[in-house]
Amino acid sequence: MTCWEILGIEPTRDPRRIETAYEQQSKFASGEEAERLKQAYREAMGRDEAPQEQPQQPEEPVSNEQSLDASEQQVVREVVIQVNALLNDSRRSKDPQIWKAILGEPPADQPRLRREIGRSLEHQVRPMAENGSFPAPVVSFLGEWFDWYSLTEVARKDREEEEMAGGVQQQEEAEQLPPQMVNFWPAVIGWIVGLAVLATLFSGMGGGG
């Protein structure tokens, strides 16, 4: 995997974006995974040293939230409440259209608000998307909407599994058709031959009389 895949972002020269990605990924990393994250961070930043000043990194989401005015912060809170309610409904949470309706409702669809909503939901929604709690269309939408690039691979694998399962079912159905056709046509042909024989017999009897 490349350093960008490990960090879960597209290639960029923006150090703030790289640091943010490292911070978000490191929340869930430990042991060897944490070491891989540090190495990916060094490669992405073009440095030889590990990320410094770790205690200051958690301040970034706070400063981002402070850049939102009161009405924007209220929008973020309302969307998070709606998503939490959606997560409590297993049937509705599997419908991508409902996710789109909640997250895409203006002004929540604005880039600044979208990023803040993503940060607020990531610790809860992203693990659920990665462990198979949602179907592929929902996972794909969340990955694209919040730039959670690691979900793209999850959604692709889910689609491939669904397509494979559908192909197996179609093949099984197709394999069941030939025996039915074989059993059907001999009966029809037998009737036709029988009628022809009877017709010949009756024709011969009529000629002899």
C-alpha positions in Angstrom: 0.0 0.0 0.0 1.1 3.6 -0.6 1.5 6.1 2.1 -1.7 7.8 0.8 -3.7 4.6 1.0 -2.5 4.1 4.6 -3.5 7.7 5.5 -6.8 7.3 3.7 -6.4 10.4 1.6 -5.6 11.3 -2.0 -2.0 12.5 -2.8 -1.6 16.1 -1.6 1.1 18.6 -0.7 -1.1 20.3 1.9 0.7 19.5 5.2 -2.4 20.4 7.3 -4.5 17.8 5.4 -1.7 15.2 5.9 -1.5 15.9 9.6 -5.3 15.8 10.0 -5.4 12.4 8.2 -2.6 11.1 10.4 -4.4 12.3 13.5 -7.7 10.7 12.5 -6.1 7.4 11.6 -3.9 7.2 14.7 -7.0 7.3 17.0 -7.8 3.7 16.0 -4.2 2.5 15.4 -1.9 0.6 17.8 1.3 -1.5 17.6 2.4 -2.3 14.0 -0.4 -0.3 12.5 0.7 2.8 14.4 4.3 2.3 13.1 3.0 2.1 9.5 1.0 5.3 10.0 4.2 7.1 11.2 6.1 5.8 8.2 3.3 6.9 5.9 3.3 10.3 7.5 7.0 10.7 7.0 6.7 9.7 3.3 3.7 12.0 2.7 5.4 15.0 4.3 8.8 14.2 2.6 10.5 14.1 6.0 12.7 11.6 7.8 11.4 12.4 11.2 8.2 11.2 12.9 5.4 13.7 13.4 6.2 16.1 16.2 4.1 18.0 18.8 1.5 15.3 19.1 -0.3 17.0 22.1 -1.2 19.9 19.9 -2.8 17.9 17.1 -6.2 17.4 18.8 -6.6 21.2 18.8 -7.2 21.3 15.0 -10.9 20.1 15.0 -11.6 22.6 17.8 -10.2 25.5 15.8 -12.2 24.3 12.8 -15.4 24.2 14.8 -14.6 27.7 16.1 -14.5 28.9 12.5 -18.2 28.1 12.2 -20.7 30.6 13.4 -23.5 29.7 15.9 -26.1 28.8 13.2 -23.6 26.6 11.4 -22.7 24.8 14.6 -26.4 24.2 15.2 -26.8 22.7 11.8 -23.9 20.3 12.5 -25.5 19.3 15.8 -28.9 18.7 14.2 -27.5 16.5 11.5 -25.5 14.4 14.0 -28.8 14.0 16.0 -30.6 12.8 12.8 -27.9 10.4 11.9 -27.8 8.9 15.5 -31.6 8.4 15.2 -31.1 6.8 11.8 -28.5 4.4 13.2 -31.1 3.1 15.7 -33.3 2.0 12.8 -31.6 -1.0 11.1 -34.0 -1.0 8.1 -33.8 2.7 7.3 -30.0 2.9 7.9 -29.5 0.6 4.9 -31.3 2.9 2.5 -28.7 5.2 0.7 -31.5 7.7 -0.3 -32.2 8.4 3.4 -28.5 9.1 4.1 -28.4 11.4 1.1 -31.5 13.2 2.2 -30.1 13.9 5.7 -26.5 14.7 4.8 -27.3 16.5 1.5 -29.9 18.9 2.9 -28.7 22.5 2.6 -26.8 24.1 4.2 -25.3 20.8 5.6 -23.9 20.1 2.1 -21.5 23.0 2.2 -17.9 21.9 2.3 -17.1 23.4 5.7 -20.1 21.9 7.4 -19.7 18.6 5.6 -16.1 18.3 7.0 -17.2 19.1 10.5 -20.1 16.7 10.3 -17.7 14.0 9.0 -15.4 14.6 12.0 -18.3 14.4 14.4 -19.6 11.1 12.9 -16.3 9.4 12.0 -15.7 7.6 15.3 -19.1 6.0 15.2 -20.2 5.7 11.5 -16.9 4.8 9.8 -16.2 1.6 11.8 -19.8 0.5 11.1 -19.3 1.1 7.4 -16.0 -0.9 7.4 -17.4 -3.9 9.4 -20.3 -4.6 7.0 -23.1 -3.0 9.0 -24.3 -1.1 5.9 -24.8 -2.3 2.3 -22.4 -1.4 -0.5 -24.4 1.6 -1.8 -24.5 3.3 1.6 -20.7 2.6 2.2 -19.9 4.0 -1.3 -21.9 7.2 -0.6 -20.4 7.8 2.8 -16.9 7.2 1.4 -17.4 9.8 -1.4 -19.3 12.3 0.7 -16.8 12.5 3.6 -13.7 11.6 1.6 -13.3 8.4 3.7 -11.2 6.8 0.9 -10.7 3.5 2.8 -14.5 2.8 2.3 -14.1 2.8 -1.4 -12.3 -0.6 -1.3 -14.9 -1.9 1.1 -17.8 -0.9 -1.2 -16.0 -2.4 -4.2 -15.6 -5.8 -2.5 -19.2 -5.8 -1.3 -20.4 -5.1 -4.9 -18.2 -7.9 -6.3 -19.6 -10.4 -3.7 -23.2 -9.4 -4.6 -22.5 -9.8 -8.3 -20.8 -13.1 -7.8 -23.7 -14.4 -5.7 -26.2 -13.2 -8.4 -24.2 -14.9 -11.1 -24.2 -18.2 -9.2 -27.9 -18.0 -8.7 -28.5 -17.3 -12.4 -26.3 -20.2 -13.4 -28.1 -22.6 -11.1 -31.4 -21.4 -12.6 -30.1 -21.9 -16.1 -28.9 -25.4 -15.3 -32.3 -26.4 -14.2 -33.9 -25.4 -17.5 -32.5 -28.1 -19.9 -33.9 -31.1 -18.0 -37.4 -29.5 -18.2 -37.0 -29.0 -21.9 -35.7 -32.5 -22.5 -38.7 -34.0 -20.6 -41.2 -31.8 -22.4 -40.3 -32.2 -26.1 -40.2 -36.1 -26.2 -43.7 -36.1 -25.0 -44.8 -33.7 -27.7 -42.9 -35.6 -30.4 -44.5 -38.8 -29.2 -48.0 -37.4 -29.5 -47.2 -36.2 -33.1 -45.8 -39.6 -34.1 -48.8 -41.4 -32.5 -51.3 -39.2 -34.4 -49.4 -39.9 -37.6 -49.5 -43.6 -37.1 -53.2 -43.5 -36.3 -53.9 -41.4 -39.4 -52.0 -43.9 -41.5 -53.9 -46.8 -40.1 -57.3 -45.2 -40.6 -56.3 -44.2 -44.1 -55.3 -47.8 -44.9 -58.6 -49.2 -43.6 -60.6 -46.7 -45.6 -58.8 -47.7 -48.8 -59.3 -51.4 -48.2 -63.1 -51.0 -47.8 
